[in-house]
């Protein structure tokens, strides 16, 4: 009975950690997408402004 309880606790902890990591990775993915869009806009702004000056 105690071994089964320990196994259930270990599985619950592992699932909680994996679920937390999944949420964190999902959030970091969205942050990366937003930063990439901002970098793309800044790059396009530099290219457009550079061409209009010359």
C-alpha positions in Angstrom: 0.0 0.0 0.0 2.8 2.5 0.9 4.7 1.6 -2.3 1.6 2.4 -4.4 1.1 5.6 -2.6 4.7 6.7 -3.2 4.4 5.8 -6.9 1.2 7.8 -7.2 2.9 10.8 -5.5 5.9 10.6 -7.8 3.7 10.4 -10.9 1.7 13.4 -9.6 4.8 15.5 -9.0 6.2 14.6 -12.5 3.0 15.5 -14.2 2.8 18.8 -12.2 6.4 19.7 -13.3 5.8 18.7 -16.9 2.5 20.7 -17.0 4.3 23.7 -15.5 7.1 23.4 -18.1 4.6 23.1 -20.9 2.9 26.3 -19.7 6.2 28.1 -19.4 7.4 27.0 -22.8 4.1 28.1 -24.3 4.5 31.5 -22.8 8.1 31.8 -23.9 7.1 30.8 -27.4 4.6 33.7 -27.5 7.3 36.0 -26.2 9.7 34.9 -28.8 7.1 35.4 -31.6 6.4 39.0 -30.3 10.1 39.8 -30.1 10.7 38.4 -33.6 7.9 40.6 -35.0 9.3 43.7 -33.3 12.8 42.8 -34.7 11.3 42.4 -38.2 9.6 45.7 -38.0 12.8 47.4 -36.8 14.8 45.8 -39.6 12.3 46.8 -42.3 12.2 50.4 -40.9 16.0 50.6 -41.1 16.0 49.2 -44.7 13.2 51.6 -45.8 14.7 54.6 -44.1 18.1 53.8 -45.5 16.9 53.5 -49.0 14.9 56.8 -48.9 17.9 58.8 -47.6 20.2 57.8 -50.5 
